[in-house]
Amino acid sequence: MERFAIFAALQWECRAVLGALRQVRRRRLGAFTCWQGQAAAREVWVMKTGVGVARAAAAVDTLAGAAAFDLFVSSGCAGGLAPDLQPGDLVLASAISGDGTDVAIATADGVRADAGAAAAAAGLRYVEGPLVCSNEALLTVAAKRAAAAAGAVVVEMEGGAIAAGAAAAHVPLLSVRAILDAAEHELQVPGHVVDAATGAVRPLALAAHVAAHPRVLGELMALQRMQRAARTSLERFFTQWLSGSA
């Protein structure tokens, strides 16, 4: 039986995978939460890394020490850099560069082709292209344009460490990211309202920020819609791909 390791930073990103599994059980591995389940003829481990390259690297090391895997998957949401990408579109990275990697690390061609077939079968819009990792969220249009200058179509924070871990373990790599914010969208949610370890919103900090800046409420509602689009696409993809029926 194949054994897959799927890494995602946030709870809702993990849940997008867990809905496609059966016989799921939750466990702790060191400082991390993970889940084990079954899908078709595959044993699937889902690891919640938390936000950022350092947490992702530690999560990869922890999981790699617990079992041997046939595939590493980097998943979750990401920021669009290509101008035609919209919330909910999928990006299957052809290679990953940036924080956590010394050189660009290619994903597995055959696995990526299977993932593309699954995305198409699920009725999802997807593209393939280079992914760049950043040690901080790119909130402004200017920052996104600067990151896109090297040719990347999407940006996120944890994939470089996951790619480096896959290369070190000589395990094939797949990256599946759903667009959260488009290239021309500026995010205006301040970092202090989000828990860096989990990505969860701090309710009291959020309430205080909204009270001081009422106009941000519209931005938060837009962000909620974007997150819903990204989550729905990931759910549809993993349901299709893990069933093996693409």
C-alpha positions in Angstrom: 0.0 0.0 0.0 1.3 3.4 -0.9 1.8 5.9 1.9 1.4 9.6 1.2 2.4 12.6 3.5 0.3 15.7 2.9 1.5 18.9 4.6 -0.7 22.0 5.2 -0.2 24.9 7.5 -3.7 25.7 8.7 -6.5 23.7 10.2 -9.0 24.5 7.4 -6.4 23.4 4.8 -6.0 20.1 6.6 -9.8 19.6 6.7 -9.9 20.0 3.0 -7.9 16.7 2.8 -9.5 14.9 5.7 -12.9 14.9 4.1 -11.6 12.6 1.4 -10.4 10.0 3.9 -12.0 7.2 5.9 -11.0 5.6 9.2 -9.3 8.9 10.2 -7.6 9.0 13.6 -5.8 12.0 15.1 -2.5 11.8 16.9 0.3 14.0 18.2 3.8 13.8 16.9 6.1 15.9 19.0 4.8 19.4 18.8 2.5 18.7 15.8 -0.9 17.4 15.1 -1.4 14.9 12.4 -4.1 12.6 11.1 -3.9 9.1 9.6 -6.6 7.8 7.2 -7.3 5.6 4.2 -8.2 6.5 0.6 -8.5 3.8 -2.0 -5.3 1.8 -1.8 -3.4 4.5 0.0 -2.5 5.3 3.6 -2.6 9.0 4.0 -1.0 11.1 6.7 -2.0 14.7 7.0 0.4 16.9 9.0 -0.5 20.4 10.2 2.7 22.4 10.1 1.7 25.8 11.3 2.8 29.0 9.4 6.2 29.7 8.1 9.3 27.9 6.8 10.8 27.1 10.2 7.7 25.3 11.4 7.3 23.5 8.1 10.9 22.2 8.2 10.4 21.0 11.8 7.1 19.3 10.8 8.7 17.5 7.8 11.6 16.3 10.0 9.2 15.0 12.6 7.0 13.1 10.2 9.9 11.7 8.2 11.2 10.3 11.4 7.9 8.5 12.1 7.5 6.5 8.9 8.7 6.0 5.3 6.6 7.7 2.5 6.1 7.2 -1.2 5.1 10.9 -1.8 5.2 14.3 -0.1 2.5 16.7 -1.0 2.6 20.4 -0.2 -0.9 21.8 0.0 -3.0 24.7 1.1 -3.7 28.2 -0.1 -1.4 30.7 -1.9 -1.2 34.1 -3.4 -1.6 34.5 -7.1 1.2 36.2 -9.0 0.0 35.5 -12.6 -2.6 38.1 -13.5 -5.2 35.6 -14.7 -5.4 33.6 -11.5 -8.4 34.1 -9.4 -9.5 32.8 -5.9 -10.2 29.1 -6.1 -8.0 28.3 -9.1 -5.5 25.5 -8.5 -1.7 25.7 -9.2 0.2 22.5 -9.6 3.8 23.7 -9.1 6.3 22.5 -11.7 9.2 23.6 -9.4 9.6 25.3 -6.0 12.2 27.8 -5.1 12.8 30.4 -2.4 13.0 30.1 1.4 13.8 26.6 2.5 15.5 25.6 -0.7 19.0 26.4 -2.0 18.0 25.6 -5.6 14.7 25.1 -7.4 13.3 21.7 -6.7 11.2 20.1 -9.4 8.0 18.2 -8.6 7.4 14.7 -10.0 6.1 14.9 -13.7 4.0 11.8 -13.6 2.4 12.6 -10.3 1.7 16.1 -11.4 0.1 14.8 -14.6 -2.2 12.5 -12.5 -3.1 15.5 -10.3 -3.9 17.6 -13.4 -6.2 14.8 -14.7 -7.9 14.7 -11.3 -8.4 18.5 -11.2 -9.9 18.4 -14.7 -12.2 15.5 -13.8 -13.4 17.6 -10.7 -14.2 20.5 -13.0 -11.5 22.7 -11.6 -9.5 25.4 -13.4 -5.8 24.8 -12.9 -2.4 25.8 -14.2 1.1 24.5 -13.9 4.1 26.7 -13.3 6.9 27.7 -11.0 6.2 28.5 -7.3 8.3 30.8 -5.1 8.3 30.7 -1.3 8.6 33.8 0.9 9.4 34.1 4.6 6.5 36.6 4.9 3.0 37.0 3.4 3.1 39.3 0.4 0.3 41.7 1.1 0.7 44.4 -1.5 0.4 44.5 -5.3 3.9 45.9 -5.5 5.4 43.0 -3.5 3.6 40.4 -5.6 4.8 42.1 -8.8 8.4 42.0 -7.6 8.0 38.2 -6.8 6.5 37.6 -10.2 9.5 39.2 -12.0 11.5 36.0 -11.8 8.7 34.0 -13.5 6.8 32.4 -10.6 3.0 32.2 -11.0 2.2 31.7 -7.3 3.7 32.4 -3.8 3.4 30.8 -0.4 5.4 30.3 2.7 5.9 26.6 3.6 6.5 24.7 0.3 10.3 25.4 0.2 10.9 23.5 3.4 8.6 20.6 2.3 10.4 20.4 -1.0 13.8 20.3 0.7 12.5 17.6 3.0 11.3 15.5 0.0 14.7 15.9 -1.7 16.6 14.9 1.4 14.4 11.8 1.8 14.5 11.0 -1.9 10.8 11.1 -2.0 8.7 12.4 -5.1 7.1 15.8 -4.5 3.7 17.2 -5.5 2.5 20.8 -4.8 -1.2 21.6 -5.0 -2.1 25.1 -4.0 -5.5 26.9 -4.3 -5.4 30.7 -4.9 -6.6 32.8 -2.0 -5.8 36.3 -3.2 -5.3 37.4 -6.8 -2.2 39.3 -8.0 -3.9 42.7 -8.0 -5.6 42.3 -4.6 -4.1 44.0 -1.6 -4.6 42.2 1.7 -5.2 44.6 4.6 -5.5 42.2 7.6 -2.7 43.1 10.0 -0.5 40.3 11.2 -1.1 40.8 14.9 -4.7 39.5 14.6 -3.5 36.1 13.4 -1.8 33.4 15.5 1.5 32.7 13.6 1.6 29.1 14.8 -1.9 28.1 13.7 -3.1 30.8 11.3 -6.2 31.1 13.5 -7.7 34.6 14.0 -7.4 36.0 17.5 -11.0 37.2 18.2 -10.1 39.9 20.8 -7.4 41.4 18.6 -9.6 41.3 15.6 -12.5 43.0 17.5 -10.2 45.7 18.7 -8.8 46.2 15.2 -12.3 46.4 13.6 -13.4 48.9 16.3 -10.4 51.1 15.5 -10.7 50.6 11.7 -14.3 50.0 10.7 -13.6 50.0 7.0 -11.5 46.8 7.3 -14.8 44.8 7.9 -15.5 44.8 4.1 -12.0 43.5 3.5 -12.5 40.7 6.1 -15.7 39.7 4.4 -14.0 39.5 1.0 -11.2 37.5 2.6 -13.8 35.0 4.0 -15.2 34.6 0.5 -11.8 34.0 -1.0 -11.0 31.4 1.7 -14.2 29.6 0.9 -13.4 29.5 -2.8 -9.9 28.1 -2.0 -11.2 25.5 0.5 -13.9 24.3 -1.9 -11.4 23.8 -4.7 -9.0 21.8 -2.4 -11.9 19.7 -1.1 -13.0 18.8 -4.7 -9.5 18.1 -5.8 -8.5 15.8 -3.0 -11.9 13.9 -3.1 -11.2 13.2 -6.8 -7.5 12.6 -6.7 -7.4 10.4 -3.6 -10.2 8.2 -4.9 -7.9 7.2 -7.7 -10.7 7.7 -10.3 -9.2 10.5 -12.3 
